Structures are given as C-alpha cells and as structure tokens.
Amino acid sequence: MTSINNVQPLSPEALFDILKTEFPAYVNELLGSNLTVEFAHVSDIINISFPEIIEGNAFTLTVGDDNIEVTDHTTEGTYNTELLKQHLTEFTTLKAN
C-alpha cells in the first residue's frame, strides 16, 4: 500500500472526476498506448481497472482527509503493473498537492 498526502484536500468525488477526465489521457501518453481505463466510486473508495490487460480491479484509492491510500490488487506477471501503479501514484500526487 502506498500513501499520498492529500494536501488540497481532494474529496473522493473531486478526485473521481479528475481521474475520469484526465488520467486515461495521462497514462496513455506516457505509455504510448490506447488502454481503456474504467473507474468505480462508492463513498471514499475509487476502484480503477484496465479491462484489456488485467482481469478485475487493479487498484483501489481510499480517500481520507489527510491522505490517499493506493492499494494494488494485481498479481505478479500481469502486464507491467508496477509501471501502471507508478503512473497512477504520480498523477494522484500531482493532483493532491
């Protein structure tokens, strides 16, 4: 699990909207790809999946007043999940600070 300081602080709804509108273009530009990114939001939890390459939920963001926790649900050997997590963490850090 990775923790990101929520300096803004971003609400779960605000972060969900930012992720939906900006993250797919951000990650696809960095990877030189055209991955489909799906999001689900309930209360303070945002689930992120990449259905073309990873089965099921890939990452969960738990949004609190002071920090955002990133939980990785992928298994080793599935695509390059470390790189996806790195880009998700960098993007979220940019938006939360």
C-alpha positions as CSV (number, residue, x, y, z in Angstrom):
1,M,0.0,0.0,0.0
2,T,1.2,3.5,-0.9
3,S,0.2,6.6,1.0
4,I,-0.1,10.0,-0.7
5,N,-0.6,13.3,1.3
6,N,-3.9,14.8,0.5
7,V,-2.8,18.5,0.8
8,Q,-5.6,20.1,-1.2
9,P,-7.6,18.2,0.3
10,L,-9.5,16.5,-2.5
11,S,-12.8,14.9,-1.8
12,P,-13.5,11.4,-3.1
13,E,-16.0,12.9,-5.6
14,A,-13.5,15.6,-6.8
15,L,-10.7,13.0,-7.2
16,F,-13.0,10.6,-9.1
17,D,-14.0,13.4,-11.5
18,I,-10.3,14.3,-12.1
19,L,-9.4,10.7,-12.6
20,K,-12.2,10.0,-15.1
21,T,-11.5,13.1,-17.2
22,E,-7.6,13.3,-17.1
23,F,-6.0,10.1,-16.0
24,P,-6.7,8.0,-19.2
25,A,-5.0,10.5,-21.5
26,Y,-2.1,11.0,-19.0
27,V,-1.3,7.3,-18.7
28,N,-1.8,6.6,-22.4
29,E,0.5,9.4,-23.4
30,L,3.2,8.2,-21.0
31,L,2.9,4.6,-22.3
32,G,2.4,5.4,-25.9
33,S,-0.8,3.3,-25.8
34,N,-4.5,3.4,-26.0
35,L,-5.6,1.5,-22.9
36,T,-9.2,1.5,-21.7
37,V,-9.3,2.7,-18.1
38,E,-12.5,2.1,-16.0
39,F,-13.5,3.7,-12.7
40,A,-16.0,2.9,-10.0
41,H,-16.7,5.1,-7.0
42,V,-18.5,4.4,-3.7
43,S,-18.2,6.6,-0.7
44,D,-14.5,7.2,-0.1
45,I,-13.3,4.4,-2.4
46,I,-12.3,4.6,-6.0
47,N,-11.6,1.4,-8.0
48,I,-9.5,1.6,-11.1
49,S,-9.3,-1.2,-13.7
50,F,-7.7,-1.8,-17.1
51,P,-10.0,-4.5,-18.5
52,E,-8.0,-5.1,-21.7
53,I,-4.9,-6.3,-19.8
54,I,-5.8,-7.0,-16.2
55,E,-8.8,-9.1,-15.1
56,G,-10.8,-7.4,-12.3
57,N,-10.0,-4.5,-10.1
58,A,-6.3,-3.4,-10.5
59,F,-6.1,-0.6,-7.9
60,T,-8.1,1.0,-5.1
61,L,-7.8,4.5,-3.9
62,T,-9.1,5.2,-0.4
63,V,-9.5,8.9,0.0
64,G,-9.2,10.4,3.5
65,D,-8.9,14.0,4.8
66,D,-5.2,13.8,5.2
67,N,-4.0,11.1,2.8
68,I,-5.0,8.9,-0.1
69,E,-4.1,5.2,0.1
70,V,-3.3,3.3,-3.1
71,T,-3.8,-0.5,-2.8
72,D,-2.5,-2.8,-5.6
73,H,-4.7,-5.8,-6.3
74,T,-2.7,-7.1,-9.2
75,T,-0.7,-10.3,-9.3
76,E,2.9,-10.5,-10.4
77,G,3.4,-11.3,-14.1
78,T,0.3,-9.4,-15.1
79,Y,1.3,-6.8,-17.8
80,N,3.6,-4.2,-16.2
81,T,1.5,-3.3,-13.2
82,E,4.4,-1.6,-11.4
83,L,4.6,1.0,-14.1
84,L,0.8,1.5,-14.1
85,K,0.9,1.9,-10.3
86,Q,3.9,4.3,-10.6
87,H,2.0,6.5,-13.1
88,L,-1.2,6.4,-11.0
89,T,0.7,7.4,-7.9
90,E,2.5,10.2,-9.7
91,F,-0.7,11.5,-11.2
92,T,-2.6,11.4,-7.9
93,T,0.3,13.1,-6.1
94,L,0.3,15.9,-8.7
95,K,-3.5,16.5,-8.2
96,A,-3.5,16.2,-4.4
97,N,-0.6,18.5,-3.7
